[in-house]
Amino acid sequence: MDNLFILLLLPVLGAIALAFVKQAKAARQLALLVSLVSLGLTIPFLSGFVPDDSIQFEQQFAWIPALGIHFHIGIDGISLPLVLLTNGLVPLIILSAFSYDYKGGFYALVLFMQAGLLLVFTALDAFAFYVGWEIALIPIYFICALWGGENRIRVNLKFFIYTFLGSLLMLIAIIYLHLQVPSGDYELTSFYQLALDSSTQRWIFWAFFLAFAIKMPIFPFHTWQPDTYTEAPTAGTMLLAGIMLKMGVYGLIRWLIPVAPLGFAAYGHLALVLCIIGVVYGSIIAFKQQDVKRLVAYSSIAHVGLIGAGIFAWNVQGVQGAMIQMVNHGISVVGLFFVLDIVTRRLGTREMSDMGGIAKAAPALAILFLVIVMGAVGLPLTNGFVGEFLLLMGIYQYGIWYSVFGGLTLILGAVYLLRMYQKVMLGDANAKTSDFADVRGTEWLVLAIIAVLVIGIGIYPKPLLHISEAAVTELIGKVSLINN
């Protein structure tokens, strides 16, 4: 069954049902079942997909005809990897939450957020895109506010203000573009065809860029991220880092650069510089962290900075690297946060100074954690290597010095992540870690699946790259033709 409406509707129906489930065991079982069915429904889209530059599985109906609004969705080589990432990670995130006593309301918010994410990645109408953008924000706000740490209210307010401001600017730009369309609709293709003057495209660029840069986040719009990632419950952090930040990256490729190519020509270089600064800044701050969760939060800023730089280099290698690295980063960061959740839950602390020697008591956890760390570092034959190699190749074509500073993420990332591994897993055990319980049940299952993906994609990345290659090449050609 390759009905996109059903793919979007199922998580919504599951969320409605879960809102009335008060028993924790029944809630997590139902949530896992719905997420696995969603994953199963994704298979026909993958198997029936033709890797060219066309929109496939397209569906549309008039939503608010008087305002020119259509519910128009479809999949191409740029959106399919993110649909796979979303529906693939949600079951793992739900499984990772089995150790907590969450009731139906928590899992309802997770599935409702999944629906919003899927709408963002499949929307071909700007109004539908904006609705999905906002739908994804609401549940993660409540997940963090209701189940987060002791500073969750203050941190969440900052997160909401940042993201809402960015969304408001994007909405203004969308309404303006709609008013310029002769047919009065919000269609993506209509926006692409607008021939706006350079000064107009410049402010359109910034309106979209700020919304996407905050969500990713790109330096200096990142200040909400470390606190939010730290205070959010682990499942919420996984949703934020593993999937939600990809909304911003996807927005750059799908909406910002093709809609405002002259704005991109004027300010793309500045945006690339900000991304490179984020790579260096995030890496240095990550190295100084003693709180393991904050360390991974800052490492995410560095890795996403490199992805953004690859996009703004705007060549096939850079954008293809961004496409596969979005998937790889999502897999690796979910694995990292889950391992650290296991460790901090057992020990009652997030401080590296209170850890050490865990590998002796928990060898399975140590091995799985090492595989995930190697993928995050970008070791050859792991998933991270392929994406970072393509990203650096694309940035090198833009300018050698940008690739030199961007490449620091490989060196500095290896330093702070391997240092974290050494302090957490190796060395002498202490009173807290000497009887550390090894992974079992769903913990082992989640980490084993992630480890297999890290190695599998690293050894054979061609299927993922093949999905997006034609669509990426076509889009880059169109924008380059306009700028020339």
PAKOLNU-54295 format. One record per residue (C-alpha): x, y, z; residue number from 1. Coordinates in Angstrom, 1 decimal, m for minus. Example, Ala and Ser with C-alpha at 12.3 -4.5 7.8 and 13.67 -1.06 7.14 Angstrom:
REM PAKOLNU-54295
NODE   east  north     up   k
NODE   12.3   m4.5    7.8   1
NODE   13.7   m1.1    7.1   2
REM end
This chain:
REM PAKOLNU-54295
NODE   east  north     up   k
NODE    0.0    0.0    0.0   1
NODE    1.6    3.2   m1.1   2
NODE   m0.9    5.8    0.1   3
NODE    0.9    8.8    1.7   4
NODE   m2.3   10.0    3.4   5
NODE   m2.4    6.7    5.4   6
NODE    1.3    7.1    6.3   7
NODE    0.6   10.5    7.8   8
NODE   m2.8    9.6    9.3   9
NODE   m1.7    6.4   11.2  10
NODE    0.5    8.2   13.8  11
NODE   m2.4   10.7   14.4  12
NODE   m4.9    7.9   15.0  13
NODE   m2.4    6.1   17.2  14
NODE   m1.8    9.3   19.2  15
NODE   m5.6    9.8   19.7  16
NODE   m5.9    6.2   20.9  17
NODE   m2.9    6.5   23.2  18
NODE   m4.2    9.7   24.9  19
NODE   m6.8    7.5   26.6  20
NODE   m4.4    4.7   27.8  21
NODE   m3.5    5.1   31.4  22
NODE   m1.5    1.9   32.0  23
NODE    2.2    2.2   31.2  24
NODE    2.7   m1.3   29.8  25
NODE   m0.3   m1.1   27.5  26
NODE    0.7    2.3   26.3  27
NODE    4.2    1.4   25.3  28
NODE    3.0   m1.8   23.6  29
NODE    0.4    0.1   21.6  30
NODE    2.9    2.9   20.7  31
NODE    5.5    0.3   19.5  32
NODE    2.9   m1.5   17.5  33
NODE    1.7    1.7   15.7  34
NODE    5.3    2.8   15.1  35
NODE    6.2   m0.6   13.6  36
NODE    3.2   m0.6   11.4  37
NODE    4.2    2.9   10.2  38
NODE    7.7    1.5    9.4  39
NODE    6.1   m1.4    7.5  40
NODE    4.0    1.0    5.5  41
NODE    7.2    2.8    4.5  42
NODE    8.5   m0.3    2.7  43
NODE    6.2    0.0   m0.4  44
NODE    7.5    3.6   m0.9  45
NODE   11.1    2.4   m0.8  46
NODE   10.5   m0.7   m3.0  47
NODE    8.4    1.2   m5.6  48
NODE   10.6    4.3   m5.7  49
NODE   12.3    5.1   m9.0  50
NODE   15.5    7.0   m8.3  51
NODE   15.0    9.9  m10.7  52
NODE   14.3   13.6  m10.2  53
NODE   10.5   13.3  m10.3  54
NODE    7.9   13.7   m7.5  55
NODE    6.3   10.3   m6.9  56
NODE    3.4    8.9   m4.9  57
NODE    1.8   12.3   m5.2  58
NODE   m1.5   13.1   m3.6  59
NODE   m3.5   16.3   m3.5  60
NODE   m6.9   17.7   m2.5  61
NODE   m8.3   21.2   m2.1  62
NODE   m7.9   22.0    1.6  63
NODE   m9.1   25.7    1.7  64
NODE   m9.9   26.5   m1.9  65
NODE  m10.9   30.1   m1.2  66
NODE   m7.4   30.8    0.0  67
NODE   m5.6   28.7   m2.6  68
NODE   m4.5   26.2    0.0  69
NODE   m4.0   22.5   m1.1  70
NODE   m3.0   19.5    1.0  71
NODE   m0.4   18.4   m1.5  72
NODE    2.2   15.8   m0.6  73
NODE    4.6   13.6   m2.5  74
NODE    8.0   12.0   m2.2  75
NODE   11.2   12.4   m4.2  76
NODE   14.9   11.5   m3.7  77
NODE   15.4   14.3   m1.3  78
NODE   12.4   13.6    1.0  79
NODE   12.5    9.7    0.9  80
NODE   15.7    9.3    3.1  81
NODE   14.1   11.6    5.7  82
NODE   10.8    9.7    5.7  83
NODE   12.8    6.5    6.2  84
NODE   14.8    8.1    9.0  85
NODE   11.7    9.3   10.8  86
NODE    9.8    6.1   10.6  87
NODE   12.9    4.0   11.3  88
NODE   14.0    5.9   14.4  89
NODE   10.6    6.4   16.1  90
NODE   10.3    2.6   17.0  91
NODE   13.8    2.7   18.4  92
NODE   13.0    5.9   20.4  93
NODE    9.9    4.2   21.8  94
NODE   11.8    1.1   22.7  95
NODE   14.4    3.2   24.5  96
NODE   11.7    4.6   26.7  97
NODE   10.5    1.2   27.9  98
NODE   12.7    1.6   31.1  99
NODE   10.5    4.5   32.1 100
NODE    7.0    4.4   33.5 101
NODE    5.5    6.7   30.8 102
NODE    1.7    6.5   30.3 103
NODE   m0.2    7.0   27.1 104
NODE    0.0   10.8   27.0 105
NODE    3.8   10.6   26.5 106
NODE    3.7    8.2   23.6 107
NODE    0.7   10.1   22.1 108
NODE    2.9   13.2   21.8 109
NODE    5.7   11.2   20.2 110
NODE    3.4    9.8   17.5 111
NODE    1.8   13.2   17.0 112
NODE    5.3   14.7   16.5 113
NODE    6.0   11.9   14.0 114
NODE    3.0   12.9   11.9 115
NODE    4.2   16.6   11.9 116
NODE    7.7   15.5   10.8 117
NODE    6.4   13.4    8.0 118
NODE    4.2   16.3    6.8 119
NODE    7.3   18.6    6.7 120
NODE    9.3   16.1    4.7 121
NODE    6.5   15.3    2.2 122
NODE    4.7   18.7    1.8 123
NODE    4.6   20.2   m1.7 124
NODE    2.5   23.1   m0.6 125
NODE    4.0   25.9    1.6 126
NODE    1.0   26.1    3.8 127
NODE    1.0   22.4    4.5 128
NODE    4.7   22.6    5.1 129
NODE    4.2   25.3    7.7 130
NODE    1.4   23.4    9.4 131
NODE    3.7   20.4    9.7 132
NODE    6.5   22.6   11.0 133
NODE    4.3   23.9   13.8 134
NODE    2.7   20.5   14.5 135
NODE    6.2   19.1   15.2 136
NODE    7.0   21.9   17.6 137
NODE    3.9   21.5   19.9 138
NODE    4.4   17.9   21.1 139
NODE    8.2   18.3   21.8 140
NODE    7.4   21.4   23.8 141
NODE    5.1   19.4   26.1 142
NODE    7.4   16.4   26.2 143
NODE   10.2   18.6   27.5 144
NODE    7.9   20.6   29.8 145
NODE    6.2   17.7   31.4 146
NODE    9.0   15.1   31.7 147
NODE   12.1   17.2   31.6 148
NODE   14.7   18.1   34.3 149
NODE   14.3   20.6   37.1 150
NODE   15.1   23.7   34.9 151
NODE   12.7   22.5   32.2 152
NODE   10.2   25.5   32.4 153
NODE   12.9   28.2   32.0 154
NODE   14.8   26.2   29.3 155
NODE   11.6   25.3   27.4 156
NODE   10.4   28.9   27.3 157
NODE   13.7   29.9   25.7 158
NODE   13.4   27.1   23.2 159
NODE    9.8   28.1   22.4 160
NODE   10.6   31.8   21.9 161
NODE   13.5   31.0   19.6 162
NODE   11.6   28.6   17.4 163
NODE    8.4   30.6   17.4 164
NODE   10.2   33.7   16.3 165
NODE   11.9   31.8   13.4 166
NODE    8.5   30.3   12.4 167
NODE    6.9   33.7   12.4 168
NODE    9.5   35.1   10.0 169
NODE    9.1   32.1    7.7 170
NODE    5.3   32.6    7.8 171
NODE    5.6   36.2    6.7 172
NODE    7.8   35.1    3.8 173
NODE    5.4   32.4    2.8 174
NODE    2.4   34.8    2.8 175
NODE    4.4   37.3    0.7 176
NODE    5.4   34.7   m1.9 177
NODE    1.8   33.5   m2.1 178
NODE    0.7   37.0   m2.9 179
NODE    3.2   37.1   m5.8 180
NODE    1.9   33.9   m7.4 181
NODE   m0.4   34.7  m10.3 182
NODE   m2.6   31.6   m9.6 183
NODE   m2.8   32.6   m5.9 184
NODE   m1.7   29.2   m4.5 185
NODE    1.1   28.0   m2.1 186
NODE    2.5   25.4   m4.4 187
NODE    6.3   24.7   m4.1 188
NODE    6.6   24.7   m7.9 189
NODE    4.8   28.1   m8.1 190
NODE    7.3   29.5   m5.6 191
NODE   10.2   28.1   m7.7 192
NODE    8.9   29.8  m10.8 193
NODE    8.6   33.3   m9.3 194
NODE   11.1   35.8  m10.8 195
NODE   11.6   38.1   m7.9 196
NODE   14.1   40.9   m7.9 197
NODE   17.4   40.6   m5.9 198
NODE   16.5   42.9   m3.0 199
NODE   13.2   41.0   m2.4 200
NODE   15.0   37.6   m2.5 201
NODE   17.5   38.9    0.0 202
NODE   15.0   39.4    2.7 203
NODE   13.2   36.2    1.8 204
NODE   16.5   34.4    2.2 205
NODE   16.9   35.8    5.8 206
NODE   13.3   35.1    6.7 207
NODE   13.7   31.4    5.8 208
NODE   17.3   31.1    6.9 209
NODE   16.6   32.3   10.5 210
NODE   13.8   29.7   10.8 211
NODE   16.0   26.9    9.6 212
NODE   19.2   28.0   11.3 213
NODE   17.4   28.1   14.7 214
NODE   16.0   24.7   14.2 215
NODE   19.3   23.0   13.2 216
NODE   20.9   25.0   15.0 217
NODE   23.6   27.1   13.2 218
NODE   26.0   29.4   15.2 219
NODE   25.1   31.9   16.6 220
NODE   21.4   30.8   16.8 221
NODE   22.3   27.7   18.8 222
NODE   22.1   29.0   22.4 223
NODE   18.8   27.3   23.2 224
NODE   20.1   23.8   22.1 225
NODE   22.5   22.6   24.8 226
NODE   20.2   23.4   27.7 227
NODE   17.1   22.0   25.9 228
NODE   18.9   18.8   25.0 229
NODE   20.2   18.4   28.6 230
NODE   16.9   19.1   30.3 231
NODE   14.7   17.1   28.0 232
NODE   13.9   13.5   28.8 233
NODE   16.2   11.2   26.8 234
NODE   13.4   10.3   24.3 235
NODE   12.8   14.0   23.7 236
NODE   16.4   14.6   23.2 237
NODE   16.5   11.8   20.6 238
NODE   13.6   13.3   18.8 239
NODE   15.2   16.7   18.8 240
NODE   18.7   15.7   17.7 241
NODE   17.9   12.6   15.7 242
NODE   15.0   13.9   13.6 243
NODE   13.7   17.4   14.3 244
NODE   16.9   19.3   13.5 245
NODE   16.8   17.6   10.1 246
NODE   13.7   19.8    9.4 247
NODE   16.0   22.8    9.2 248
NODE   18.6   21.0    7.0 249
NODE   15.8   19.8    4.7 250
NODE   14.3   23.3    4.6 251
NODE   17.6   24.7    3.3 252
NODE   17.7   22.3    0.4 253
NODE   14.0   22.2   m0.5 254
NODE   12.8   25.7    0.2 255
NODE   15.4   28.3    1.0 256
NODE   18.0   28.0   m1.8 257
NODE   15.6   27.2   m4.7 258
NODE   13.0   29.8   m3.7 259
NODE   15.6   32.6   m3.2 260
NODE   18.5   31.8   m5.4 261
NODE   19.6   35.4   m5.7 262
NODE   19.5   35.8   m2.0 263
NODE   21.6   32.7   m1.7 264
NODE   24.1   34.1   m4.2 265
NODE   24.3   37.2   m2.0 266
NODE   24.5   35.6    1.5 267
NODE   25.3   32.0    0.9 268
NODE   29.0   32.7    1.6 269
NODE   28.2   34.3    5.0 270
NODE   25.9   31.4    5.9 271
NODE   28.7   28.9    5.0 272
NODE   31.1   30.9    7.2 273
NODE   28.7   30.7   10.2 274
NODE   28.4   26.9    9.7 275
NODE   32.2   26.5    9.7 276
NODE   32.4   28.7   12.9 277
NODE   29.8   26.4   14.4 278
NODE   32.0   23.3   13.6 279
NODE   35.0   24.8   15.5 280
NODE   33.0   26.4   18.3 281
NODE   30.9   23.3   19.0 282
NODE   34.0   21.0   19.0 283
NODE   36.0   23.2   21.4 284
NODE   33.1   23.6   23.8 285
NODE   32.3   19.9   23.7 286
NODE   35.9   19.1   24.7 287
NODE   35.5   21.2   27.9 288
NODE   32.3   19.5   29.0 289
NODE   32.1   17.1   32.0 290
NODE   28.4   16.5   31.7 291
NODE   28.2   13.7   29.1 292
NODE   24.8   14.8   27.8 293
NODE   25.9   18.4   27.2 294
NODE   29.1   17.0   25.5 295
NODE   27.0   15.2   22.9 296
NODE   24.7   18.2   22.6 297
NODE   27.7   20.4   21.6 298
NODE   29.1   17.7   19.3 299
NODE   25.7   17.8   17.5 300
NODE   26.3   21.6   16.8 301
NODE   29.7   20.8   15.3 302
NODE   28.4   18.0   13.1 303
NODE   25.3   19.9   11.9 304
NODE   27.6   22.9   11.1 305
NODE   29.5   20.7    8.7 306
NODE   26.3   19.5    7.1 307
NODE   25.1   23.1    6.6 308
NODE   28.5   24.1    5.1 309
NODE   28.2   21.2    2.6 310
NODE   24.8   22.5    1.5 311
NODE   25.9   26.1    1.1 312
NODE   28.8   24.9   m0.9 313
NODE   26.0   23.9   m3.3 314
NODE   27.6   21.2   m5.4 315
NODE   26.6   17.6   m5.9 316
NODE   29.2   16.2   m3.4 317
NODE   28.3   18.7   m0.7 318
NODE   24.6   18.2   m0.9 319
NODE   24.8   14.4   m1.4 320
NODE   27.1   14.4    1.7 321
NODE   24.4   16.4    3.6 322
NODE   21.7   14.0    2.5 323
NODE   23.5   10.8    3.7 324
NODE   24.9   12.5    6.8 325
NODE   21.4   13.6    8.0 326
NODE   20.6    9.9    8.1 327
NODE   23.9    8.9    9.7 328
NODE   23.9   11.7   12.3 329
NODE   20.3   10.7   13.3 330
NODE   21.3    7.1   13.8 331
NODE   24.5    7.8   15.7 332
NODE   23.2   10.6   17.9 333
NODE   20.2    8.5   19.0 334
NODE   22.7    5.7   19.9 335
NODE   24.9    8.0   21.9 336
NODE   22.1    9.6   23.9 337
NODE   20.7    6.1   24.6 338
NODE   24.0    4.7   25.9 339
NODE   24.4    7.8   28.1 340
NODE   20.9    7.5   29.4 341
NODE   21.6    3.9   30.4 342
NODE   24.8    4.9   32.2 343
NODE   23.3    7.9   34.0 344
NODE   20.2    6.0   35.0 345
NODE   22.3    3.3   36.6 346
NODE   24.7    5.6   38.3 347
NODE   22.5    8.6   39.0 348
NODE   25.0   11.1   37.6 349
NODE   26.0   12.7   34.3 350
NODE   29.5   13.7   35.4 351
NODE   32.4   11.9   33.7 352
NODE   34.4   12.2   36.9 353
NODE   32.0    9.8   38.6 354
NODE   32.3    7.2   35.9 355
NODE   35.0    4.7   34.7 356
NODE   35.6    1.0   34.6 357
NODE   32.2    0.2   33.3 358
NODE   33.6   m2.0   30.4 359
NODE   34.7   m4.6   33.0 360
NODE   31.2   m5.1   34.4 361
NODE   29.3   m4.5   31.1 362
NODE   31.4   m5.7   28.1 363
NODE   28.4   m5.8   25.7 364
NODE   27.5   m2.2   26.4 365
NODE   31.2   m1.2   26.0 366
NODE   31.4   m2.9   22.6 367
NODE   28.2   m1.5   21.3 368
NODE   29.1    2.0   22.6 369
NODE   32.5    1.8   20.9 370
NODE   30.9    1.0   17.5 371
NODE   28.5    3.9   17.8 372
NODE   31.3    6.3   18.9 373
NODE   33.4    5.2   15.9 374
NODE   30.5    6.0   13.6 375
NODE   30.1    9.4   15.2 376
NODE   33.8   10.0   14.8 377
NODE   33.7    9.1   11.1 378
NODE   36.1    6.1   11.2 379
NODE   36.4    4.4    7.7 380
NODE   33.9    1.5    7.2 381
NODE   31.4    3.2    9.5 382
NODE   28.4    5.3    8.5 383
NODE   29.9    8.7    9.5 384
NODE   32.9    8.4    7.2 385
NODE   31.0    8.4    3.9 386
NODE   29.0   11.5    4.7 387
NODE   31.9   13.5    6.2 388
NODE   34.1   12.6    3.2 389
NODE   31.6   13.8    0.7 390
NODE   30.9   17.0    2.8 391
NODE   34.6   17.8    3.0 392
NODE   35.0   17.1   m0.8 393
NODE   32.1   19.5   m1.6 394
NODE   33.4   22.2    0.8 395
NODE   36.9   21.8   m0.7 396
NODE   35.5   22.6   m4.2 397
NODE   34.1   25.8   m2.7 398
NODE   37.4   26.8   m1.0 399
NODE   40.3   24.9    0.4 400
NODE   40.5   26.8    3.7 401
NODE   36.9   26.2    4.4 402
NODE   37.5   22.5    4.1 403
NODE   40.6   22.8    6.4 404
NODE   38.6   24.3    9.2 405
NODE   35.6   22.1    8.5 406
NODE   37.8   19.1    8.7 407
NODE   38.6   20.0   12.3 408
NODE   35.4   18.2   13.2 409
NODE   37.1   14.9   12.3 410
NODE   40.1   15.6   14.5 411
NODE   38.4   17.4   17.4 412
NODE   35.4   15.0   17.3 413
NODE   37.8   12.1   17.7 414
NODE   39.5   13.8   20.6 415
NODE   36.4   14.6   22.7 416
NODE   34.3   11.5   21.9 417
NODE   37.2    9.0   22.5 418
NODE   38.1   10.9   25.6 419
NODE   34.5   10.6   26.8 420
NODE   34.6    6.8   26.0 421
NODE   37.8    6.4   27.9 422
NODE   36.5    8.2   31.0 423
NODE   33.1    6.5   31.0 424
NODE   34.1    2.9   30.0 425
NODE   37.7    2.3   30.7 426
NODE   40.1    2.8   33.6 427
NODE   39.5    1.6   37.2 428
NODE   36.0    0.9   38.5 429
NODE   34.7    2.8   41.5 430
NODE   32.1    2.1   44.1 431
NODE   29.3    3.1   41.7 432
NODE   30.5    1.3   38.6 433
NODE   32.0   m1.9   40.0 434
NODE   28.6   m3.7   40.0 435
NODE   27.3   m2.0   36.8 436
NODE   24.6   m4.1   35.1 437
NODE   25.1   m4.9   31.5 438
NODE   22.6   m4.1   28.8 439
NODE   19.6   m6.5   28.5 440
NODE   16.3   m6.9   26.8 441
NODE   15.2   m3.8   24.8 442
NODE   18.4   m2.0   25.7 443
NODE   20.5   m4.6   23.9 444
NODE   18.0   m4.7   21.0 445
NODE   18.1   m1.0   20.3 446
NODE   21.9   m0.7   20.5 447
NODE   22.4   m3.8   18.4 448
NODE   20.2   m2.4   15.6 449
NODE   22.0    0.9   15.7 450
NODE   25.4   m0.8   15.6 451
NODE   24.4   m2.9   12.6 452
NODE   23.2    0.3   10.8 453
NODE   26.5    2.1   11.6 454
NODE   28.5   m0.7   10.1 455
NODE   26.1   m1.6    7.3 456
NODE   25.8    1.9    5.9 457
NODE   29.6    2.4    6.3 458
NODE   30.4   m0.7    4.3 459
NODE   27.7   m0.2    1.6 460
NODE   26.3    3.3    1.4 461
NODE   25.4    3.1   m2.3 462
NODE   21.6    2.5   m1.9 463
NODE   21.1    5.6    0.2 464
NODE   23.2    7.7   m2.1 465
NODE   21.4    6.3   m5.2 466
NODE   18.0    7.4   m3.8 467
NODE   18.9   11.1   m3.7 468
NODE   21.5   11.5   m6.5 469
NODE   19.2   12.3   m9.4 470
NODE   17.0   14.7   m7.5 471
NODE   20.0   16.5   m5.9 472
NODE   21.8   16.9   m9.3 473
NODE   18.6   18.3  m11.0 474
NODE   18.0   20.8   m8.2 475
NODE   21.6   22.0   m8.1 476
NODE   21.5   22.4  m11.9 477
NODE   18.3   24.5  m11.8 478
NODE   19.6   26.9   m9.1 479
NODE   23.0   27.2  m10.7 480
NODE   21.4   28.1  m14.1 481
NODE   19.4   30.9  m12.4 482
NODE   22.4   32.3  m10.7 483
NODE   24.4   32.3  m13.9 484
REM end
